Amino acid sequence: MIRLKNLEFNDPIIIPSGIVPDVKEFIQRVCKEYSPSAITTKTLTLSPLPPHSPPTLVKFHEGCYLNAIGLGNPGVEFLKDLNVDCRLFVSVGGSSPQEIAEVARIAEEKGELIEINISSPNRRGYGASLSSQVYEVVKNVKGSVKKPVFVKLGPWDNVLDLAGKALEAGADGLTLINTLKGTIIDHETLQPVLSYGTGGISGKCIYPLALRVIAEVYSEYEAEIVGMGGVFTFREVIGLMSVGAKLVGVGTAIIDRGFGVIREIRRDLYAYLEQNGLNFEEIIGRAVKR
Ligand SMILES: Cc1cc2nc3c(=O)[nH]c(=O)nc-3n(C[C@H](O)[C@H](O)[C@H](O)COP(=O)(O)O)c2cc1C
């Protein structure tokens, strides 16, 4: 059993934002067939936003991807008749603290946890563009909702400072990490492969970054953390938990391998616990000296 704020989970595996397509029947099917501990919605804004034009996703190395969907989403109204049998974490975004708070207020009815996305690198004026306003954003959202509020941050040099401001403003926890901005150039055209020019790096290439960021934030604040970044096997789940994550997202691995990877990781995770005589709570934070 894992306790995160007022919520209890049997196992740590969740699906992070942007991985399950925003199609209601699809979300319910993933929920029924793979039973993740929670499904995080695509980041939702007050009105629908169109995605960038293709290509928006490119694999540049084994297990490593670059994406620039650009926060394309159907708008928060999408939640209205979304009914799934799994826990929903709702990722909320916007172009101002007021918009994000309004989205969070609407999202609260369906979401058991509200995750503020101020870290997406893929659309000017949204996501990471608002990171310097983290304190004001969190204050606004906390003033609008009662459910736990988590703040999703990227693996930036000032992440400790921003995490501190988020917690000071009343955030209940942190989601770490979002993608890191990068680019890939097509050597034939000598132009960026992605239509947006840049995209967020995800998958195996960011795992050591996720470990380091979560370890630093956990050892500084002992915060509640939902961890993610490059989890492909049970080993990375154990790794992220050992530096302080309570729940762990499996994102790019699903894009690369399919949803069945959830079952594989869960099976191996329980085998590991049994072989080592451990339970989940005993692993959380073990690698971080405090
Ligand atoms: C195609 C794609 C779309 C994503 N969309 C979002 C999003 O809308 N909001 C968000 O907060 N993170 C988004 N992310 C970031 C993931 O939720 C996650 O933080 C990141 O990919 C690191 O985990 P991973 O290496 O397991 O994929 C997206 C990632 C991918 C690959």
The ligand as an SDF file (V2000), in Angstrom:
LIG
                    3D

 31 33  0  0  0  0  0  0  0  0999 V2000
    3.9040   12.4000  -26.8420 C   0  0  0  0  0  0  0  0  0  0  0  0
    4.0260   13.0270  -25.4750 C   0  0  0  0  0  0  0  0  0  0  0  0
    3.0680   13.9670  -25.0590 C   0  0  0  0  0  0  0  0  0  0  0  0
    3.1610   14.5570  -23.8030 C   0  0  0  0  0  0  0  0  0  0  0  0
    2.2290   15.4630  -23.4040 N   0  0  0  0  0  0  0  0  0  0  0  0
    2.2990   16.0090  -22.1540 C   0  0  0  0  0  0  0  0  0  0  0  0
    1.2880   16.9080  -21.7030 C   0  0  0  0  0  0  0  0  0  0  0  0
    0.3130   17.2170  -22.3790 O   0  0  0  0  0  0  0  0  0  0  0  0
    1.4390   17.4310  -20.4590 N   0  0  0  0  0  0  0  0  0  0  0  0
    2.4920   17.1320  -19.6280 C   0  0  0  0  0  0  0  0  0  0  0  0
    2.5570   17.6270  -18.5070 O   0  0  0  0  0  0  0  0  0  0  0  0
    3.4460   16.2500  -20.0280 N   0  0  0  0  0  0  0  0  0  0  0  0
    3.3680   15.6850  -21.2680 C   0  0  0  0  0  0  0  0  0  0  0  0
    4.3300   14.8030  -21.6660 N   0  0  0  0  0  0  0  0  0  0  0  0
    5.4590   14.4780  -20.7510 C   0  0  0  0  0  0  0  0  0  0  0  0
    5.2190   13.1550  -20.0230 C   0  0  0  0  0  0  0  0  0  0  0  0
    4.0540   13.2080  -19.2320 O   0  0  0  0  0  0  0  0  0  0  0  0
    6.4360   12.7840  -19.1280 C   0  0  0  0  0  0  0  0  0  0  0  0
    6.5950   13.7730  -18.1300 O   0  0  0  0  0  0  0  0  0  0  0  0
    7.7390   12.6720  -19.8960 C   0  0  0  0  0  0  0  0  0  0  0  0
    7.5280   12.1190  -21.1730 O   0  0  0  0  0  0  0  0  0  0  0  0
    8.7890   11.8450  -19.1600 C   0  0  0  0  0  0  0  0  0  0  0  0
    8.3740   10.5020  -18.9490 O   0  0  0  0  0  0  0  0  0  0  0  0
    8.7210    9.2930  -19.9740 P   0  0  0  0  0  0  0  0  0  0  0  0
   10.2040    9.3530  -20.2420 O   0  0  0  0  0  0  0  0  0  0  0  0
    8.2810    8.0400  -19.2750 O   0  0  0  0  0  0  0  0  0  0  0  0
    7.9340    9.5410  -21.2040 O   0  0  0  0  0  0  0  0  0  0  0  0
    4.2590   14.2110  -22.9340 C   0  0  0  0  0  0  0  0  0  0  0  0
    5.1990   13.2620  -23.3590 C   0  0  0  0  0  0  0  0  0  0  0  0
    5.1020   12.6650  -24.6060 C   0  0  0  0  0  0  0  0  0  0  0  0
    6.1450   11.6480  -25.0100 C   0  0  0  0  0  0  0  0  0  0  0  0
  1  2  1  0
  2  3  1  0
  2 30  2  0
  3  4  2  0
  4  5  1  0
  4 28  1  0
  5  6  2  0
  6  7  1  0
  6 13  1  0
  7  8  2  0
  7  9  1  0
  9 10  1  0
 10 11  2  0
 10 12  1  0
 12 13  2  0
 13 14  1  0
 14 15  1  0
 14 28  1  0
 15 16  1  0
 16 17  1  0
 16 18  1  0
 18 19  1  0
 18 20  1  0
 20 21  1  0
 20 22  1  0
 22 23  1  0
 23 24  1  0
 24 25  2  0
 24 26  1  0
 24 27  1  0
 28 29  2  0
 29 30  1  0
 30 31  1  0
M  END
$$$$
